Amino acid sequence: MSPTMDENDIVIVKKQNDISSGDIAIVCINGDEATCKKIIKHKDGISLVSLNSKYEPMYYDKNDIADKPIHIIGKVVELRRRF
């Protein structure tokens, strides 16, 4: 079962700079845009995979990571939802 996030859900994040491949994280792109994505690490870069299958994964090589920059804010450790 894939994780889902809906409007008004609360995401609990453990602040850390590095995460494991397959973790869901909050990532800052270009210093002003934060997003919640599943991180897949590759030998030469990373893919940011949306939890919504309507969106294509975004791939960044090592140069992109340095130039944009792309910064891991933290790992998603919990999701809270009100019914």
ABEGO torsion letter per residue (X at the ends): XBBBBBBGBBBBBBBBABBBBGBBBBBBBGGABBBBBBBBBBAAEBBBBBABAABBBBBBBAAAAAAOBBBBAEBBABBBBBX
